[in-house]
């Protein structure tokens, strides 16, 4: 019944298995991939014909995690998977980026690729498994695809590269790098690193590329048995060739002139005018203008690319290594905890940092389990940044991806949580854009955090590199413009400090690039990064000495673990009262660490004293201030040291005889008490009699200590009346006293 095929190999110390022919047989291509006990079902489906007039390639990649894969039930009211999480969105982009360049130029049929995580073993990340499975599904589908693609994760532990490290190994790795490509070269790189040198990063890419070659060979062997007949590619008709030649003849000269404009808005206006004039002429000649858009794009690419290779001068007049003018400003917003405006040419990022407490941490519900994140970076790209009017909505895939890239670049430089116990959020508003807004976000984020007083290890900057590659040579471009990204062959983003690289992201639009080009790009990027760091230093060289006045101050104290419940109180009654009375935010951890956050230092100290009072043990002979919480015939109960109660016996309320308790104190009175002992049950015995209630001074010596009630002679121990001494037996009074009395 099943036309089943299977291919397995040992890879990175574990078994990788590719299976097809049993599940999802109606898809054009379907492969079940398992690595360890992580299993992903990958499918590919293509529409047999393109929509008339469609001038782009509609490829959709969806990565989805099912809660059952980790033996979990989804949270929320509906108890089913909902919209994609940020992690799912990022992994969808990760799969998309290496496969998109491998579809034929001019292919316009809709293609959908879906990766569904069916099993997760908490050891092997499903992202690499998904990339391999989607590549295999496309290779088997018959859809035009110049693959297969291989992928691998590379770690760096104790100075050694590790192929596909487990999640546990990643905890000690200085590098998290994902690389994908073909047998010939690299197509995509995504990474986070602990300030590693460029040669180590390049070595990791080479190691990963070599490491996934057996996977590519396994997919090819599977395809030899199970691949479907390839689709026929549409041929270019004579009419299309004639239209292309006519577009070239009409539009080349005006477009070449338009691209001499160095200012973006003027250039865009000139390009639009040249295209409109050419389109009007084509229409007047009775030619089909529906396909003119794609032909204009090809012509623009040819003009721009060859001009750079011929002259070494770019659209805006720079040479290949030139960096646009930079202006860095900090402290732009008066009430923000930290703010920075980073402008590079016609790209501008307005970054604002906010400091919060542990209660502000993001709770992430992932397949591997729930965890908390204390650093968030949110990137927004409003339409006005490119002079357009558009709809504002929830962040798209591009915004999520750019924000995460900047997050990876800055994350390795953040202080340890125990040394800086704040939750940090940075929002990057892109207020202008003409290329590399994500790297402007890296620079602005670094400055805004330092402006907020976050002690970054070092400032971090980012730069985007481009590539023009033809048969006659190549040119690597520093700090690319939007047009150079759009019309070029590579978008290679490099972020780091003066010490080393913290993040790489590379996307290739051609089938692959060589390591020679990557080495050139990394070296050129380092030169640019050093220049940018120098410009940033004109605004701020390091973190300010303290957090902003508007930020909360966090004080950390430690209490015995067995005292935590006393601080919290029954049903949280005590901690709620402290928060309500002091207006502080208080986080209590299981190990007894308590963090008190407040913008008012007096209120913070009040909360600290309150908590310390709760956990402190009463000491004999020490005087405390307390409140009467209950009165009885035999005395008054006084609350002191936060939640501690003690009894002031009626005999200890005041000097002399007290008729009833309420003659001296009432409920709610504030009194000063001295600890005079503990009863057999450990209850505290207090005295007001030996404390001056006005000054709080100890007056025991003045009034004399009264023996504890248990040690006083009982009535039965006193001499009987008949045994009392007669008056004549008494000692005579002092003579002088007697005389005075007489």
ABEGO torsion letter per residue (X at the ends): XBBBBBBBBBBGGBBBBBBBGABGAABABBBBBBBEABBBBBBBBBBABBBBGBABBBBBBBBBBBAAAAGBBBBEAAGBBBBBBAAAAAAAAAAAAAAAAABBBGBABBBBBBBBBABBAGABBAAAAAAAAAAAAAAAAGBBBBOBBBBBBBBBBGGBBBBGBBAAAAAABABBBBBBEBAABBABBBBBBBGBBAAAAAAAAAAAAAAAAAAAAAAAAAAAAABBBBBBBBBBBAAAAAAAAAAAAAAAAAAAAAAABABAAAAAAAAAAAAAAAAAAAAAAGBBAAAAAAAAAAAAAAAAAAAAAAAGBBAAGBBAABBBBBBBBBGABAABABBBBBBBEABBBBBBBBBBBAAABBBBBBAAEBBBBABBBBBBBBAAAAGBBBBBBBBBAAAAAAAAAAAAAAAAABBBAAABABBBBBBBBBABBBEGAAAAAAAAAAAAAAAAGBBBABBBBBBBBBBBBBAAEBBBBBGBBAAAAAABABBBBBBEBAABBABBBBBBABAEBBAAAAAAAAAAAAAAAAAAAAAAAAABABBBABBBAABBBBBBBBBBAAAAAAAAEBGGAAAAAAAAAAGBBBBBBAAGBBBBBBABAAAAAAAAAAAAAAABBBBBGBBBBBBBABBBAAEBBBBBGGABBBBBBAAAABBEBBABAAAABBBGBBBBBBBAEBBAAGBBBBBAAABBAAAGBBAAAAAEBBBBAAABBBAAABBBAAABBBAAABBBBBAAAAAAAX
